[in-house]
Amino acid sequence: MENAAGPHHDSAVATASAQPWRGSPDRRQMVSWTDNDHENPYNWSNLKKAYVVFTGVITVINSTMGSSLPANAIPYIDQHFNITNEQQSVLPISVYLIGYIFGPLIFAPMSEHHGRCRVTQCAFLIYTLFTMSCALAPNYPALLVFRLICGVTASAPIVVTGGLYADVYDTPRGRGRAMNLFMAATAWGPIGSPIISGYVSANPSLGWRWTFWVGLIVAGVSWIPLAFLPETYGPVLLSRRAAKLRKKTGDMSILSAHDIEQAETNWQTTFTKLLFRPLRMLFLEPIVLSTSLYLSLAYAIFYINFEAYPIVFQDLYGLSPGVSGLMFLPIGVGSILAVFVFLAYERILRRAKAADKPWARKEEALRLPLAFLGGPLYVVALFWLGWTAREGVPFVVPMLSGIPFGMGFLLIFMALLNYLTDAYEIYAASALAATSICRSVFGAVLPLAATRMYQKLGVNWASSLLAFASLAMCCLPFLFFRWGEKIRMGSKFCQELKKRKEEDQEQKQHIEEEQVARKEPA
């Protein structure tokens, strides 16, 4: 496979008529994957794939942990920098989430152009350095700028990891299980941070700066697996293979499809196409837009809790910041239970397919039913918190609302993000970037009004307002289940994906025919 010397090149190189390019007058030698090609990420060993999944989870935990890292340190940061304005005190979290808005516009398209590994490592390096800068911030504006840069670079794992998993798993089942771990990591990261900041900041011998030193330590340890992350993006791997073969044989007509795409477009066109692809998908793809709105609301409510929980458990129940941070643990328990719900649904779906049930044949049946349960659980949890958090009711009762909250949150994300990944495949990073942009806007803006909303409406009606908004969005998964196939048929990106699959199949068939022809005697 590596040997392309002599009159016949490697079996992964096929001859095809095309426009002249790079010294070839009328023909190109196209590089593509062969059957059982060990360099194709789909054919990697289970151990190597597991390593990719593990590394993706670790980077995502860092990213999401960083988002809420100052949550219970905010009172101490305010005191240190003499911040008295309520809106300003929320900014260490909000500016980080603002970074999530801009980062996906950069990193998702770059990952589809330069590969997943290099983009993730470069972004994580900047994130690590500016986490250290937060710990050393000389003043409040500097802290906010450092947090913004952390947010921009921390968005890379969020938007790239979905594509990373789509690169190595070619079946919905494999992708689904990997994505579930990814989404569980998005819940576990923010939950642990308030505990860290609560106990560390309240310790006089440590102080709020050590909250960020702990974040830096976690990031430093995470570099151990990240440093050895292999590239997974197929087009980039084929481009590298073509480059090796050109160097080895001197034949400059050996190309990959990725090489041709880069050569036939100038940098302005490429920049515009790749940078604005997530925005185009957000506004022109009904599935992406609708999904983004639902996820954005759920995401914003999740971050509103970082303002609401101190009001409930510190102001109302008089708990310390550290103990108040422990109130987030039931959300983590709920997210773990959601993983078991997913595995149970997988078994139900397999049995339904084996029995040839009509509903199980629909692509929407793979993921969306998880949201049928997750949406109502999310609504119930919000009403539960709102109407049990009061004097005379033990704090454990509202605390336990976190279990259905965590289950609902993760099941909604499991269903909808997996649905996007399966529907858009090679464009998954851009689709996920579109949802990330939208939910980051909601996550950054809505928490700014959280404290005032809870003060004016009270815990009961403020939580109820969020519950009613979530209830209105519950219908979306049911609508997708009913009309999702028709919507996808009208999608430009889904049709382009279908066309590329057909072209890849034709190219593979052409390679096989050439291989047979070479074996026949002259």
C-alpha positions in Angstrom: 0.0 0.0 0.0 2.9 2.4 0.7 4.8 1.2 -2.4 4.0 3.3 -5.5 7.2 2.8 -7.4 7.3 1.3 -10.9 4.7 1.4 -13.7 1.9 0.4 -11.4 1.2 2.4 -8.3 -0.3 1.2 -5.1 -3.8 -0.3 -5.0 -5.0 2.8 -3.2 -4.2 4.9 -6.3 -6.6 4.9 -9.2 -6.3 6.6 -12.6 -9.1 9.0 -13.5 -9.7 11.5 -16.3 -9.7 15.1 -15.0 -8.5 18.6 -15.6 -4.7 18.9 -15.8 -2.8 19.8 -12.6 0.7 19.8 -11.3 2.6 18.4 -14.2 0.0 15.9 -15.4 -1.2 16.8 -18.9 -4.6 15.0 -18.8 -4.8 12.4 -16.1 -4.6 12.3 -12.3 -3.7 9.4 -10.0 -6.4 9.6 -7.3 -5.6 8.3 -3.8 -8.4 6.7 -1.9 -9.1 4.0 0.7 -9.0 0.4 -0.2 -10.9 -2.4 1.5 -9.5 -3.2 5.0 -7.1 -0.3 4.7 -5.4 -0.2 8.1 -4.8 3.5 7.8 -8.5 4.2 7.4 -9.8 5.3 10.8 -12.9 3.2 10.3 -10.5 0.1 10.3 -8.5 1.1 13.4 -8.4 -1.3 16.3 -11.0 -1.0 19.1 -8.2 0.0 21.4 -7.0 2.8 19.2 -10.6 4.1 18.8 -11.1 3.9 22.5 -8.0 6.0 23.0 -9.5 8.6 20.6 -12.8 8.6 22.5 -11.0 8.9 25.9 -8.9 11.8 24.7 -11.9 13.6 23.3 -13.8 13.2 26.6 -10.8 14.5 28.6 -10.5 17.6 26.5 -14.3 18.2 26.7 -14.2 17.9 30.5 -11.5 20.6 30.6 -13.6 22.8 28.4 -16.8 22.5 30.3 -15.2 22.5 33.7 -13.5 25.8 32.8 -16.9 27.4 31.9 -18.2 27.2 35.5 -14.9 27.1 37.3 -15.4 30.6 39.0 -19.0 29.8 40.0 -18.6 29.7 43.8 -15.5 31.9 43.7 -17.4 34.9 42.3 -18.1 36.5 45.8 -14.4 36.3 46.6 -13.4 37.7 43.2 -15.9 40.5 43.7 -14.5 41.3 47.1 -10.9 41.2 45.8 -11.5 43.6 42.9 -14.3 45.7 44.6 -17.0 44.6 42.2 -20.5 45.6 43.4 -22.6 45.5 40.2 -24.7 42.2 39.9 -24.3 42.1 36.1 -20.5 42.6 36.3 -20.1 39.8 38.9 -21.5 37.3 36.5 -19.1 38.2 33.7 -16.3 35.7 34.5 -18.8 33.0 33.4 -20.6 34.9 30.7 -17.5 36.1 28.8 -16.2 32.5 28.7 -19.5 31.5 27.1 -19.2 34.4 24.7 -15.9 32.8 23.6 -17.9 29.7 22.8 -19.8 31.9 20.2 -16.7 32.9 18.2 -14.5 29.8 18.7 -16.7 27.4 16.6 -16.6 29.8 13.6 -12.8 29.3 13.6 -12.2 25.8 14.8 -15.0 23.7 13.2 -14.1 24.8 9.6 -10.4 24.5 10.4 -10.9 21.0 11.6 -12.5 20.1 8.2 -9.7 21.7 6.3 -6.5 21.0 8.3 -7.6 18.0 10.4 -8.9 17.4 13.9 -5.7 16.7 15.8 -3.6 19.8 15.0 -6.5 22.2 15.6 -7.4 20.6 19.0 -3.8 20.6 20.2 -3.1 24.2 19.2 -6.4 25.5 20.8 -5.8 23.5 24.0 -2.3 24.9 24.3 -3.7 28.4 24.3 -6.4 27.4 26.7 -3.8 26.0 29.1 -1.7 29.2 29.0 -4.6 31.5 29.6 -6.0 29.4 32.4 -2.7 30.2 34.1 -3.1 33.8 33.2 -6.5 33.9 35.0 -4.7 32.7 38.2 -2.3 35.6 37.8 -4.7 38.3 36.7 -3.6 41.7 38.0 -7.1 43.3 37.7 -10.7 42.6 36.8 -10.6 43.6 33.1 -7.5 41.5 32.6 -9.3 38.5 34.2 -12.3 39.0 31.9 -10.0 39.2 28.8 -8.2 36.0 29.8 -11.5 34.3 30.5 -12.7 35.3 27.0 -9.6 33.8 25.3 -10.1 30.7 27.4 -13.7 30.4 26.2 -12.7 30.9 22.5 -10.0 28.2 22.6 -12.0 25.9 24.9 -14.8 25.7 22.3 -12.5 23.7 20.0 -13.0 20.3 21.8 -16.7 21.0 22.0 -17.1 21.4 18.2 -14.3 19.1 17.0 -14.9 16.0 19.2 -18.2 15.2 17.4 -16.4 15.1 14.1 -13.5 13.2 15.7 -15.9 10.4 16.7 -17.7 10.4 13.3 -14.2 9.9 11.7 -13.5 6.7 13.5 -17.0 5.1 13.8 -18.9 4.4 10.6 -22.0 2.9 12.2 -24.7 4.9 14.1 -24.3 2.5 17.1 -20.6 3.2 17.5 -20.9 6.9 16.9 -23.9 7.0 19.3 -22.0 5.4 22.2 -19.0 7.6 21.7 -21.2 10.7 21.5 -22.9 9.7 24.7 -19.7 9.8 26.6 -18.9 13.1 25.0 -22.2 14.6 26.1 -21.9 13.1 29.6 -18.6 14.9 29.8 -20.3 18.2 28.9 -22.5 17.7 32.0 -19.8 16.3 34.4 -17.3 19.2 33.8 -19.5 22.1 34.9 -20.9 20.1 37.9 -17.5 19.5 39.5 -16.3 23.1 39.1 -18.6 24.7 41.8 -17.4 22.2 44.3 -13.8 23.0 43.5 -14.3 26.8 43.6 -16.5 26.6 46.7 -14.1 24.8 48.9 -10.9 26.3 47.5 -12.0 29.9 47.5 -13.4 29.7 51.0 -10.0 28.4 52.3 -8.0 31.4 53.6 -4.7 29.7 52.9 -5.6 29.2 49.2 -8.1 31.8 48.0 -9.9 32.3 44.7 -6.7 32.2 42.5 -6.2 28.6 43.4 -9.4 27.8 41.7 -7.7 28.5 38.4 -4.4 26.8 39.5 -6.5 23.6 40.0 -7.9 24.1 36.5 -4.4 24.5 35.2 -3.3 21.2 36.9 -6.2 19.4 35.3 -5.3 20.8 31.9 -1.6 19.9 32.4 -2.5 16.2 33.2 -4.8 16.1 30.2 -1.9 16.9 27.9 -0.5 13.4 28.5 -3.1 11.7 26.2 -3.7 14.7 24.0 -0.1 14.9 22.9 -0.4 11.4 21.3 -3.8 11.9 19.7 -3.6 10.6 16.1 -5.1 12.5 13.2 -8.6 11.0 12.3 -9.9 13.1 9.5 -9.9 10.9 6.3 -9.4 13.6 3.7 -6.3 15.0 5.5 -4.9 11.5 6.0 -5.4 10.8 2.2 -3.7 14.1 1.4 -0.7 13.1 3.5 -0.6 9.7 1.8 -0.6 11.3 -1.6 2.2 13.7 -0.5 4.3 10.7 0.6 3.7 8.9 -2.7 4.6 12.0 -4.7 7.8 12.4 -2.8 8.7 8.7 -3.1 7.9 8.3 -6.9 8.4 11.8 -8.2 5.0 11.6 -9.9 3.3 14.9 -9.2 0.0 13.7 -10.6 -0.7 11.6 -7.5 -3.5 13.5 -5.6 -6.3 13.2 -3.1 -9.6 14.8 -3.5 -8.6 17.2 -0.6 -5.6 18.3 -2.6 -7.7 19.1 -5.6 -10.3 21.0 -3.6 -7.5 23.1 -2.0 -5.7 23.7 -5.4 -8.9 24.7 -7.3 -10.0 27.3 -4.7 -8.2 30.4 -3.6 -7.8 31.3 0.0 -10.5 33.9 0.0 -13.0 31.4 -1.3 -11.9 28.8 1.1 -12.0 31.2 4.0 -15.5 32.4 3.2 -16.8 28.9 2.5 -15.4 27.3 5.7 -15.8 30.1 8.1 -19.5 30.8 7.2 -20.5 27.2 6.8 -21.7 26.8 10.4 -23.7 30.1 10.0 -25.2 28.9 6.7 -26.3 25.7 8.3 -27.7 27.5 11.3 -30.0 29.8 9.2 -30.6 27.6 6.1 -31.0 24.1 7.6 -34.4 23.7 9.4 -33.1 20.8 11.4 -30.0 22.6 12.6 -32.0 25.8 13.4 -34.7 24.0 15.4 -32.3 21.8 17.2 -30.1 24.8 18.1 -33.0 26.7 19.6 -34.1 23.7 21.8 -30.5 23.0 22.9 -29.9 26.7 23.5 -32.8 26.9 25.9 -31.8 23.8 27.8 -28.1 25.0 27.9 -29.0 28.4 29.1 -31.2 27.0 31.9 -28.3 24.7 32.9 -26.1 27.8 33.4 -28.8 29.8 35.0 -28.6 27.2 37.8 -25.1 28.5 38.6 -26.9 31.7 39.6 -30.0 30.1 41.0 -28.5 27.4 43.2 -26.6 29.9 45.5 -29.9 31.9 45.8 -31.7 28.7 46.8 -29.1 26.9 48.9 -27.0 29.7 50.3 -29.5 32.5 50.7 -32.6 30.5 51.5 -31.1 27.5 53.4 -27.9 29.1 54.7 -25.5 26.5 53.3 -21.8 27.4 52.9 -20.3 27.9 49.3 -18.6 24.5 49.4 -21.7 22.6 50.6 -23.8 24.6 48.1 -21.5 23.2 45.4 -22.4 19.7 46.4 -26.0 20.4 45.5 -25.0 20.0 41.9 -24.0 16.3 42.4 -27.6 14.9 41.8 -27.4 16.4 38.3 -24.3 14.2 37.8 -26.2 11.2 39.1 -29.0 12.0 36.7 -26.6 12.2 33.8 -25.2 8.8 34.6 -28.7 7.3 34.7 -29.3 8.9 31.3 -26.5 6.7 29.9 -28.2 3.6 31.2 -31.5 4.8 29.6 -29.6 5.1 26.3 -28.2 1.6 26.6 -31.7 0.2 27.4 -33.2 2.0 24.4 -30.5 0.5 22.2 -31.7 -2.9 23.2 -35.3 -2.0 22.6 -34.4 -0.7 19.1 -32.4 -3.8 18.2 -35.3 -6.0 19.1 -37.7 -3.8 17.2 -35.5 -4.0 14.1 -35.2 -7.8 14.5 -39.0 -7.9 14.6 -39.1 -5.6 11.5 -41.2 -3.0 13.3 -42.1 -0.2 10.9 -41.1 2.6 13.3 -37.6 1.1 13.8 -36.8 1.4 10.1 -36.8 5.2 10.3 -33.5 6.9 10.7 -35.1 9.2 13.3 -35.8 6.2 15.5 -32.1 5.8 16.2 -31.9 8.8 18.6 -35.0 11.0 18.8 -37.1 8.9 21.2 -34.6 9.6 23.9 -35.8 13.2 23.8 -39.4 12.0 24.2 -38.4 11.1 27.8 -35.7 13.8 28.3 -37.9 16.8 27.5 -40.7 16.0 30.0 -38.1 15.1 32.7 -36.5 18.5 32.3 -39.8 20.3 32.7 -40.7 18.2 35.8 -37.3 19.0 37.4 -37.8 22.7 37.0 -41.2 22.7 38.5 -39.9 20.4 41.3 -37.1 22.9 42.2 -39.4 25.9 42.0 -42.1 24.6 44.3 -40.2 22.7 46.9 -37.5 25.3 47.6 -39.1 27.1 50.5 -39.0 27.3 54.3 -40.2 24.2 56.1 -39.0 21.9 53.3 -35.6 20.2 53.9 -32.9 21.3 51.4 -32.6 17.7 50.3 -36.0 17.8 48.5 -35.1 20.6 46.0 -31.6 19.2 45.8 -33.0 15.8 44.5 -34.7 17.7 41.6 -31.2 17.6 40.0 -31.7 13.9 39.2 -34.5 14.3 36.6 -32.8 17.6 35.6 -29.5 15.8 34.8 -31.3 12.9 33.1 -33.5 15.3 31.0 -30.6 17.6 30.1 -28.4 14.7 28.9 -31.1 12.8 27.1 -32.1 15.9 25.1 -28.5 16.5 24.1 -27.9 12.8 23.4 -31.0 12.6 21.1 -30.5 15.9 19.2 -26.7 16.0 18.9 -26.5 12.4 17.8 -29.3 13.1 15.3 -27.3 16.0 13.8 -24.1 13.9 13.7 -25.9 11.0 11.9 -27.7 13.3 9.5 -24.7 15.4 8.4 -21.7 13.0 9.0 -18.6 14.8 7.4 -20.3 18.1 8.0 -21.0 17.2 11.6 -18.4 19.5 13.0 -20.0 22.5 11.2 -23.5 21.4 12.3 -22.4 21.0 15.9 -20.6 24.4 15.6 -23.8 26.0 14.6 -25.6 24.6 17.6 -22.7 25.6 19.8 -22.8 29.2 18.6 -26.5 29.5 19.2 -26.6 27.9 22.6 -23.5 29.9 23.7 -25.3 33.1 22.9 -28.2 32.0 25.1 -25.9 30.7 27.8 -23.9 33.9 27.9 -26.9 36.3 27.9 -29.7 34.7 29.9 -27.7 34.1 33.1 -27.0 37.9 33.2 -30.7 38.3 34.1 -31.0 35.3 36.3 -30.3 36.9 39.7 -32.8 39.7 39.1 -35.4 37.3 37.7 -35.2 35.1 40.8 -35.3 38.2 43.1 -38.4 39.7 41.4 -40.4 36.6 40.6 -39.2 34.4 43.5 -37.7 30.9 43.2 -41.1 29.3 42.5 -42.3 31.5 39.5 -38.8 32.1 38.1 -38.3 28.3 37.8 -41.8 27.9 36.5 -41.2 30.4 33.8 -38.2 28.3 32.6 -40.3 25.2 32.9 -43.1 26.5 30.7 -40.5 27.6 28.0 -39.0 24.1 28.1 -42.5 22.6 27.8 -43.1 24.6 24.6 -39.9 23.1 23.0 -40.8 19.5 23.9 -42.8 19.1 20.7 -39.7 19.4 18.4 -38.4 15.8 18.7 -41.9 14.5 17.9 -42.1 16.8 14.8 -38.7 15.6 13.7 -39.8 12.0 14.2 -42.8 12.5 12.0 -41.4 14.7 9.2 -37.6 14.5 9.6 -37.0 12.4 6.5 -38.9 14.9 4.3 -37.0 17.8 5.8 -33.6 16.0 5.2 -34.6 15.3 1.6 -34.9 19.1 1.0 -31.5 19.8 2.8 -28.7 21.0 0.5 -26.0 19.6 2.8 -27.8 16.2 3.1 -28.1 16.0 -0.6 -24.4 16.9 -1.1 -23.5 14.2 1.5 -25.5 11.7 -0.5 -23.8 12.8 -3.7 -20.3 12.4 -2.2 -21.1 8.9 -1.0 -22.2 7.9 -4.4 -19.0 9.4 -5.9 -16.9 7.5 -3.4 -18.7 4.3 -4.2 -18.1 4.8 -7.9 -14.4 5.6 -7.3 -14.0 2.5 -5.1 -15.6 0.4 -7.9 -13.3 1.9 -10.4 -10.3 1.0 -8.3 -11.5 -2.6 -7.9 -11.9 -2.9 -11.7 -8.3 -1.6 -12.3 -7.0 -4.1 -9.8 -8.7 -6.9 -11.6 -7.4 -5.6 -14.9 -3.8 -5.6 -13.7 -4.0 -9.2 -12.6 -5.2 -10.3 -16.0 -2.4 -11.4 -18.4 -1.6 -9.0 -21.2 
